[in-house]
Amino acid sequence: ISNKKNVQIIGKYEEKNLHFLVENHAPDVALFLNQVPETFSYTLSYCLMVGLWPIVTDIGAPAERVRSAQFGTVVPLEIEAADIIRAIVNTTTKNRTNFPKIPLIHLPNNLRDYGYE
């Protein structure tokens, strides 16, 4: 665990502990600063489900999902650190109320559905 005033990096976690970590640490935002496209993000699903404001770079499925949900902030892929900080400050939960709870999207098991399990 690394704690630098208002940023805390907790390292690896197990999915079963995710709810406890969010409740215990009460984060304002979740950052997804991907530099390569992703096809899906279970952590983003969790953020949307519990109303934790995601900030994602404009690449891949996470950016598409944030736009579709109309919940979260999409920042340019090539963003400067100062602009990331501005995005965090502009979207903190301290400045917002009544975050919607967006239900978790359950996807089919693609490996099983295509006969690979």
C-alpha positions, 0 to 999 in steps of 0.5 A, a space after each residue: 500500500 502506498 499512500 501519498 496524501 490524497 492518492 492511494 495505490 493499493 496494488 493487486 486485489 481479488 474480485 471478491 474484495 472489490 466491494 470492501 475496497 470501494 466502501 473502505 477507501 471511498 474513492 471519488 473517481 476511477 481512472 482507466 488510462 488505457 493506451 491500447 484498446 480493450 474489448 471489455 472491462 469488468 472493473 468498469 462494469 463494477 464502477 458503473 454498477 456502484 455509481 463510481 465515476 469513471 474517467 477513461 481514455 478515448 480508445 476501445 470498449 471502455 470509452 464506448 461504454 461510458 459514452 453509451 451510459 452517459 456516465 463518466 468522462 472520456 478524455 483524449 488518448 494523448 492527454 497531458 498529466 495536467 489535463 488528467 488532473 483537471 478531469 479528476 477535479 471537474 468530476 469528483 463526487 464531492 461536486 456531484 450528487 445522486 449518481 445513478 446506479 447502472 446495472 452490471 451488464 452480464 455477457 455470455 461466456 464467449 469461450 463456452 458459447 463457441 465450444 472451446 470449454 
